[in-house]
Amino acid sequence: LEIQIDEEIPDNGIITLELTLRDNKGEKKVRVDITVHAPVLEIVNCIVDDSAEGNNNSVADPGETFDLIFQASNLGSSNISGQFQIDNYGSELTVPDPNVKSGILQFGEHSYITVRVKLSESAMFGDYISLVSTLDCSPYIVSRNFTFRVGKVRESFESEGFKVFPWLNLSKVPWVINRNNSFDGNISAQSGAISHNNTTSLKIRILFSEADSLKFYYKVSSELNYDYLQFNLNGSEMLKASGETTWLKKVLPVSVGINVMEWTYKKDNSVSQGADCAWIDLIDFTASSPLRYIRRDLEVARIVNPIQKSSLGQEPVTVRLLNLGSDTLTGINLAYQVNNNIPVTQYFPVTIYPYQDSVTLTFDSRADLDRNGLYDILVYTYGNGDDYLLNDTLSITIENSELEENVSAYPNPFKERLNIIVTSNISDRVSIILTDLAGKRLMTSYHEITAGENVIEFETPKLGASMYFLSVRGTQIYKVIPVVKVRK
């Protein structure tokens, strides 16, 4: 018995046959139900894979050869195979083999079909590249249009993670990838499953070279007016949505300079409704202007020391650093400079974890602020691969207005007695040591001095005529003066 089944009968459709069975004794009518198995095909999504011949950043860059990987699903109950092709892709894309075999599309499974392409060198940052994909397993044929953008511009989450762009996803309950609810393709980002009185945030920091716009799609399923999705741009609320929504589009202007974009789902103190979450998808960070995503950002947050105080000398230089980026930073190059003199540089073998982890570091070499005057102290990082350089430098000005320390001796040459003048800004105890030319200590005495000018008489009756070295040392004083004794 041969049966021809119509192409329009769906998968798992039922065909009923009414059979009449006859023999020489009579006939019998029989009803037979047959379940039809057919493929149900869908082209789910398309991702850029430039790991083989490109720079492995999952982005279509000008002049790059990469693979377009199409995900095809067979949701039916029968295997099938056929041809896959792309067309209508424009002059910016070269496709050596636009028609490839699909391979066997197993029922109930996803299959991946790869088409290698090359993007023109002349493709401009932010350009839209469109194409039509067709899966032809005659008589089952499905098509889908796709658009991707040139350069690192669009986040669709189809890479199944948060690694293509430098997302800050550091909430106690972070955002996750959702494979069942998306605006474009197969995947979106979903807010973390938080409890009452909690929030979960997804943040990114981007440096714009000129004013532009941001576009994204969002969806919410929550308690109306109480649990909601909030979008902040540079700390200002630009969107607040709650209740049950479909996928909605939001377009916002962004200014030149650094922009902080943050999507937050917030819950109040009671009641959960719907899916109790929010989704975002297909984010176009810019329309056309070049961007710099802030992945590594080390900020010189504060100069802890030196500080302005009444007494200055050899001062330690201590700095607090803050990691504002999404990368863990291991090993820091840091420098300081006083009054445009030769910089003091040092490598610190420390680890600073992502976003607002901090560390306080002190240089081994101290800053000499001993003399009167103004000291401009500049502290900066260097050679750390920073994506944002405008917060890498910090400066302070310190004034040393102390009475300058001074030591002198007269008369010089002398016969028996030296008058030693010590000028100090503090009360102190000083030592006076006299040595010969060979460095042998001949005399030592100790004297209490007060703030201001002090005159100390130093008698040398037993010394012969010669040159000597007079050393005066205190808490903030150290000076060596050559003196000459002559005959009477």
C-alpha positions as CSV (number, residue, x, y, z in Angstrom):
1,L,0.0,0.0,0.0
2,E,1.5,3.3,-1.1
3,I,0.3,6.6,0.4
4,Q,1.1,10.1,-0.8
5,I,1.1,12.6,2.1
6,D,0.4,16.3,1.5
7,E,3.2,18.7,2.3
8,E,0.8,20.8,4.4
9,I,0.2,18.2,7.0
10,P,2.0,19.4,10.2
11,D,4.5,17.5,12.3
12,N,2.7,15.0,14.6
13,G,-0.4,15.4,12.5
14,I,-2.8,12.5,12.3
15,I,-3.9,10.8,9.1
16,T,-6.9,8.6,9.4
17,L,-7.3,5.7,7.0
18,E,-10.7,3.9,6.6
19,L,-9.9,0.5,5.3
20,T,-12.3,-2.2,4.0
21,L,-11.0,-5.7,4.3
22,R,-12.7,-8.4,2.2
23,D,-12.4,-12.1,1.7
24,N,-14.7,-14.9,0.6
25,K,-16.4,-14.9,3.9
26,G,-17.3,-11.2,4.0
27,E,-15.8,-7.8,4.7
28,K,-14.7,-5.7,7.7
29,K,-14.2,-2.0,8.0
30,V,-11.1,-0.8,10.0
31,R,-10.1,2.8,11.0
32,V,-6.3,3.3,11.2
33,D,-4.7,6.5,12.6
34,I,-1.2,7.3,11.4
35,T,1.0,9.9,13.1
36,V,3.0,12.0,10.5
37,H,6.6,12.9,11.4
38,A,8.0,16.0,9.8
39,P,10.8,18.5,10.4
40,V,10.0,21.9,11.8
41,L,12.8,24.2,10.8
42,E,13.9,27.6,12.2
43,I,17.0,29.7,11.7
44,V,17.5,31.0,15.2
45,N,20.5,33.3,15.2
46,C,23.7,34.4,13.6
47,I,27.0,35.2,15.4
48,V,30.4,36.4,14.3
49,D,33.3,34.1,15.0
50,D,36.7,35.6,14.1
51,S,38.8,33.2,16.1
52,A,40.3,31.4,13.1
53,E,41.6,34.3,10.9
54,G,40.6,37.4,12.7
55,N,41.5,39.1,16.1
56,N,39.2,36.9,18.1
57,N,37.0,39.7,19.6
58,S,33.7,38.3,18.2
59,V,33.3,41.6,16.2
60,A,33.3,42.2,12.5
61,D,36.2,44.6,11.8
62,P,37.1,46.1,8.4
63,G,39.3,43.9,6.3
64,E,38.7,40.9,8.5
65,T,37.9,37.3,7.4
66,F,35.5,35.6,9.8
67,D,32.8,32.9,10.0
68,L,29.1,33.6,10.2
69,I,27.7,30.8,12.3
70,F,24.0,30.2,11.9
71,Q,22.1,28.3,14.5
72,A,19.3,26.1,12.9
73,S,16.8,24.3,15.0
74,N,14.7,21.3,14.0
75,L,11.8,21.3,16.4
76,G,10.0,18.5,14.6
77,S,10.2,14.8,14.9
78,S,12.0,13.9,11.7
79,N,15.6,14.3,10.5
80,I,16.3,16.2,7.3
81,S,19.1,17.7,5.3
82,G,19.4,20.3,2.5
83,Q,21.2,23.4,1.4
84,F,21.9,26.6,3.2
85,Q,22.7,29.9,1.5
86,I,23.1,33.6,2.1
87,D,22.4,36.3,-0.4
88,N,21.5,40.0,-0.7
89,Y,24.5,40.9,1.4
90,G,25.8,43.9,-0.6
91,S,29.3,44.9,-1.9
92,E,31.0,45.2,1.5
93,L,30.9,41.5,2.1
94,T,32.7,38.9,0.0
95,V,31.4,35.3,0.3
96,P,33.5,32.7,-1.5
97,D,30.9,30.0,-1.0
98,P,27.5,31.4,-0.3
99,N,25.8,28.0,-0.7
100,V,26.8,25.2,1.7
101,K,25.3,21.8,2.7
102,S,23.3,21.9,5.9
103,G,24.3,18.5,7.1
104,I,21.8,16.3,8.8
105,L,19.5,18.4,11.0
106,Q,18.6,16.0,13.8
107,F,15.1,16.4,15.2
108,G,14.9,18.0,18.6
109,E,18.4,19.5,18.3
110,H,20.2,22.6,17.3
111,S,22.7,22.5,14.4
112,Y,25.3,25.0,13.4
113,I,26.1,26.0,9.8
114,T,29.2,28.0,9.0
115,V,29.7,30.4,6.1
116,R,33.1,32.1,5.8
117,V,33.1,35.7,4.7
118,K,35.4,38.7,4.3
119,L,34.5,42.2,5.2
120,S,35.9,45.0,2.9
121,E,38.7,47.3,4.1
122,S,36.5,50.2,3.2
123,A,33.7,49.2,5.5
124,M,33.1,52.1,8.0
125,F,32.8,51.8,11.7
126,G,29.2,51.5,12.7
127,D,28.0,50.4,9.2
128,Y,25.0,48.0,9.0
129,I,25.6,44.8,7.0
130,S,22.4,43.0,6.1
131,L,21.9,39.6,4.5
132,V,19.2,37.0,3.9
133,S,19.8,33.4,5.0
134,T,17.8,30.5,3.6
135,L,17.6,26.9,4.7
136,D,16.3,24.8,1.8
137,C,15.3,21.3,2.7
138,S,12.6,21.1,0.1
139,P,9.7,21.0,0.5
140,Y,10.6,22.6,3.9
141,I,12.2,26.0,3.3
142,V,12.7,28.8,5.9
143,S,14.4,32.2,5.6
144,R,15.5,34.9,8.0
145,N,17.1,38.3,7.6
146,F,20.0,39.3,9.8
147,T,21.9,42.5,10.3
148,F,25.2,43.0,12.1
149,R,27.3,46.1,12.5
150,V,30.9,46.9,11.7
151,G,33.2,47.3,14.7
152,K,32.5,46.9,18.4
153,V,29.2,48.7,18.5
154,R,26.3,46.2,19.2
155,E,25.7,43.9,22.1
156,S,23.2,41.1,21.4
157,F,24.4,38.7,24.0
158,E,24.5,35.9,21.3
159,S,28.0,35.1,22.5
160,E,26.2,33.6,25.5
161,G,28.1,35.7,28.1
162,F,29.3,39.1,29.2
163,K,32.9,38.9,27.9
164,V,32.7,40.6,24.5
165,F,32.1,44.0,26.2
166,P,33.6,45.0,29.5
167,W,30.5,44.6,31.6
168,L,30.5,45.3,35.3
169,N,28.3,42.5,36.6
170,L,29.2,42.5,40.2
171,S,26.0,42.5,42.2
172,K,25.6,39.9,44.9
173,V,23.0,38.3,42.6
174,P,24.3,39.1,39.1
175,W,22.6,39.3,35.8
176,V,22.4,36.1,33.7
177,I,22.1,34.9,30.1
178,N,18.5,34.0,29.1
179,R,18.0,31.6,26.1
180,N,14.2,31.6,26.1
181,N,13.2,35.2,25.8
182,S,14.9,37.6,23.4
183,F,14.1,40.4,21.1
184,D,16.7,39.5,18.5
185,G,18.4,36.2,17.9
186,N,18.1,33.6,20.6
187,I,19.6,35.2,23.8
188,S,19.1,38.2,26.0
189,A,20.4,39.4,29.4
190,Q,18.1,38.9,32.4
191,S,18.3,40.5,35.8
192,G,19.4,38.3,38.7
193,A,16.8,36.5,40.8
194,I,16.8,38.8,43.8
195,S,14.7,38.8,46.9
196,H,12.7,41.7,48.5
197,N,14.5,44.9,49.2
198,N,17.4,44.1,46.8
199,T,18.8,45.3,43.6
200,T,20.9,43.7,40.8
201,S,22.8,45.9,38.3
202,L,24.6,45.6,35.0
203,K,26.9,48.5,34.2
204,I,29.3,49.6,31.4
205,R,31.6,52.7,31.0
206,I,32.2,54.1,27.5
207,L,34.3,57.0,26.3
208,F,32.6,58.9,23.4
209,S,34.7,61.0,21.0
210,E,31.6,63.0,20.1
211,A,28.0,63.2,21.1
212,D,25.9,60.4,19.8
213,S,23.0,58.1,20.8
214,L,22.2,54.9,22.6
215,K,19.5,52.4,21.6
216,F,18.4,49.3,23.4
217,Y,15.4,47.0,23.8
218,Y,13.9,46.0,27.1
219,K,11.1,43.9,28.6
220,V,9.7,43.7,32.1
221,S,7.5,41.3,34.1
222,S,7.0,42.5,37.6
223,E,4.7,43.9,40.3
224,L,3.3,47.1,38.7
225,N,4.7,50.3,40.2
226,Y,6.8,48.6,42.9
227,D,9.3,46.2,41.3
228,Y,10.9,47.8,38.2
229,L,13.7,48.1,35.7
230,Q,15.6,51.4,36.0
231,F,18.2,52.7,33.5
232,N,20.6,55.4,34.7
233,L,22.9,57.4,32.4
234,N,25.7,59.0,34.3
235,G,23.7,58.7,37.5
236,S,20.5,60.2,36.2
237,E,17.4,58.1,35.8
238,M,16.3,57.9,32.1
239,L,13.9,55.0,32.3
240,K,11.7,53.3,34.8
241,A,9.4,50.4,33.8
242,S,7.3,47.9,35.7
243,G,4.3,45.6,35.2
244,E,3.9,43.4,32.1
245,T,5.5,44.9,28.9
246,T,6.3,43.6,25.5
247,W,9.7,44.3,24.0
248,L,10.1,48.0,23.8
249,K,12.8,50.3,22.3
250,K,14.5,53.1,24.1
251,V,16.7,55.7,22.3
252,L,18.7,58.2,24.3
253,P,21.3,60.9,23.5
254,V,24.7,60.6,25.0
255,S,27.3,63.3,25.4
256,V,30.9,63.5,24.5
257,G,33.3,62.1,27.1
258,I,32.9,59.2,29.5
259,N,29.3,57.8,29.9
260,V,28.3,55.4,32.6
261,M,25.3,53.2,31.6
262,E,23.6,51.1,34.2
263,W,20.6,48.8,34.1
264,T,19.1,48.0,37.5
265,Y,16.2,45.8,38.6
266,K,14.9,46.8,42.0
267,K,12.4,45.1,44.3
268,D,10.5,46.6,47.2
269,N,9.8,44.9,50.5
270,S,6.9,42.6,49.6
271,V,4.9,40.8,46.8
272,S,6.3,39.2,43.6
273,Q,4.3,39.0,40.4
274,G,5.0,37.8,36.9
275,A,8.4,36.5,36.1
276,D,9.8,39.1,38.6
277,C,12.6,40.2,36.4
278,A,13.7,42.4,33.4
279,W,15.4,41.6,30.1
280,I,17.6,43.8,27.8
281,D,18.7,43.0,24.3
282,L,20.2,44.4,21.1
283,I,22.1,47.3,22.5
284,D,23.5,49.7,19.9
285,F,26.0,51.8,21.9
286,T,26.5,54.4,19.2
287,A,25.1,55.4,15.8
288,S,28.4,56.3,14.2
289,S,31.0,57.9,16.5
290,P,34.1,55.9,17.5
291,L,34.0,54.5,21.1
292,R,36.5,53.4,23.7
293,Y,35.2,50.8,26.1
294,I,36.6,51.2,29.6
295,R,37.9,47.8,30.5
296,R,41.1,48.8,32.4
297,D,40.9,52.0,34.5
298,L,43.2,52.7,37.4
299,E,42.4,55.9,39.1
300,V,44.8,57.9,41.4
301,A,42.1,58.6,43.9
302,R,44.0,60.4,46.7
303,I,47.5,61.5,47.8
304,V,47.5,60.3,51.4
305,N,50.9,61.7,52.2
306,P,52.7,64.2,52.3
307,I,50.2,66.6,53.8
308,Q,50.5,70.2,54.8
309,K,51.9,70.4,58.4
310,S,54.1,72.6,60.5
311,S,57.3,70.5,60.2
312,L,58.4,69.0,56.9
313,G,61.5,67.0,55.9
314,Q,62.1,63.7,54.2
315,E,58.5,62.8,53.7
316,P,57.0,59.4,52.6
317,V,54.8,59.5,49.5
318,T,51.7,57.4,49.9
319,V,48.9,57.1,47.3
320,R,45.4,55.5,47.3
321,L,44.6,53.8,43.9
322,L,41.1,52.7,42.8
323,N,40.3,50.1,40.1
324,L,37.2,51.4,38.2
325,G,37.5,48.9,35.4
326,S,36.2,45.4,34.8
327,D,39.6,43.7,34.7
328,T,41.7,42.5,37.6
329,L,44.9,44.5,37.7
330,T,48.1,42.7,38.7
331,G,51.2,44.7,39.2
332,I,51.2,48.5,39.1
333,N,53.7,51.0,37.7
334,L,53.6,54.3,39.7
335,A,55.7,57.5,39.7
336,Y,55.9,60.8,41.5
337,Q,57.7,64.0,40.7
338,V,58.6,67.0,42.8
339,N,58.9,70.4,41.2
340,N,59.5,68.9,37.7
341,N,62.6,67.1,38.9
342,I,63.6,63.6,37.8
343,P,60.6,61.3,38.5
344,V,60.8,58.6,41.1
345,T,59.3,55.4,39.6
346,Q,58.4,52.1,41.3
347,Y,56.7,48.8,40.4
348,F,54.3,47.5,43.0
349,P,53.5,43.8,42.9
350,V,49.9,44.1,44.0
351,T,46.5,42.8,42.8
352,I,43.5,45.1,42.6
353,Y,40.1,43.5,41.8
354,P,37.4,44.9,39.5
355,Y,35.4,48.0,40.2
356,Q,36.1,50.1,43.2
357,D,38.6,47.7,44.9
358,S,41.4,50.0,46.3
359,V,45.0,49.7,47.5
360,T,47.2,52.2,49.4
361,L,50.9,52.2,48.3
362,T,54.0,54.0,49.7
363,F,57.1,54.6,47.7
364,D,60.4,53.3,49.0
365,S,62.1,56.7,48.2
366,R,61.0,59.7,50.2
367,A,60.3,63.2,48.9
368,D,62.8,65.8,50.1
369,L,60.7,68.8,51.4
370,D,63.3,70.0,53.8
371,R,63.9,73.5,52.5
372,N,61.6,76.5,52.6
373,G,59.3,77.1,49.6
374,L,56.5,75.5,47.5
375,Y,56.6,71.9,46.4
376,D,54.4,70.8,43.5
377,I,54.0,67.0,43.9
378,L,52.7,65.1,40.9
379,V,51.7,61.4,41.2
380,Y,50.8,59.3,38.2
381,T,50.4,55.8,36.8
382,Y,52.2,54.7,33.6
383,G,52.5,51.6,31.5
384,N,49.5,49.9,32.9
385,G,47.4,49.6,29.7
386,D,44.7,52.0,30.9
387,D,41.7,52.7,28.7
388,Y,40.9,56.0,30.3
389,L,43.9,58.3,31.1
390,L,42.1,61.4,32.4
391,N,42.1,60.1,36.0
392,D,45.6,58.7,36.1
393,T,47.3,61.8,37.5
394,L,46.9,63.7,40.7
395,S,48.8,66.7,42.2
396,I,49.1,68.7,45.4
397,T,51.1,71.7,46.5
398,I,52.8,71.7,49.9
399,E,54.5,74.8,51.4
400,N,57.4,74.5,53.7
401,S,57.4,77.8,55.7
402,E,59.6,76.6,58.6
403,L,62.5,78.7,59.8
404,E,65.3,77.3,57.8
405,E,67.9,75.3,59.7
406,N,71.3,76.9,59.7
407,V,74.7,76.1,61.2
408,S,77.8,78.4,61.1
409,A,81.0,78.8,63.0
410,Y,83.2,81.9,63.6
411,P,85.9,83.0,63.7
412,N,87.3,80.7,61.1
413,P,90.3,80.4,61.2
414,F,90.3,80.5,65.0
415,K,92.9,80.3,67.8
416,E,91.3,78.7,70.9
417,R,87.5,79.2,70.9
418,L,84.8,78.7,68.2
419,N,81.4,80.3,68.4
420,I,78.9,77.9,66.8
421,I,75.6,79.4,65.7
422,V,72.7,76.9,65.4
423,T,69.3,78.2,64.1
424,S,66.4,75.8,64.7
425,N,62.7,75.9,64.5
426,I,62.3,73.4,67.4
427,S,63.8,72.8,70.8
428,D,66.3,70.0,70.4
429,R,69.5,68.4,71.7
430,V,72.5,68.5,69.3
431,S,75.9,66.8,69.3
432,I,79.1,68.6,68.3
433,I,81.9,66.4,67.1
434,L,85.4,67.5,66.1
435,T,87.5,65.1,63.9
436,D,90.9,65.3,62.3
437,L,91.7,64.9,58.6
438,A,92.0,61.1,59.1
439,G,88.4,61.0,60.6
440,K,89.6,60.4,64.1
441,R,87.2,61.7,66.7
442,L,88.9,64.2,69.0
443,M,86.2,66.0,70.9
444,T,82.4,65.4,71.5
445,S,79.9,67.6,73.4
446,Y,76.1,67.8,73.7
447,H,74.0,70.9,74.0
448,E,70.4,71.7,74.5
449,I,69.0,74.3,72.1
450,T,65.8,76.2,71.8
451,A,63.7,77.3,68.8
452,G,65.5,80.3,67.1
453,E,69.1,81.2,67.1
454,N,71.5,79.6,69.6
455,V,75.2,80.4,70.2
456,I,77.4,77.6,71.5
457,E,81.0,78.3,72.7
458,F,83.4,75.5,71.8
459,E,86.8,75.5,73.5
460,T,89.8,73.7,71.9
461,P,92.8,74.4,74.2
462,K,94.7,71.2,73.6
463,L,94.5,71.0,69.8
464,G,97.5,71.9,67.6
465,A,97.3,74.1,64.6
466,S,95.7,72.2,61.7
467,M,92.5,71.7,59.7
468,Y,89.6,69.9,61.4
469,F,86.0,69.0,60.7
470,L,83.2,70.2,62.9
471,S,80.0,68.1,62.8
472,V,76.7,69.4,64.2
473,R,73.8,66.9,64.4
474,G,70.3,67.2,65.7
475,T,66.8,65.8,65.0
476,Q,66.5,68.0,61.9
477,I,70.0,69.3,61.6
478,Y,73.1,67.8,60.1
479,K,76.0,69.8,58.9
480,V,79.8,69.4,58.6
481,I,82.0,72.5,58.6
482,P,85.7,72.5,57.9
483,V,87.5,74.7,60.4
484,V,91.2,75.8,60.7
485,K,93.1,76.4,64.0
486,V,96.1,78.7,63.9
487,R,98.8,79.4,66.4
488,K,98.3,82.2,69.0
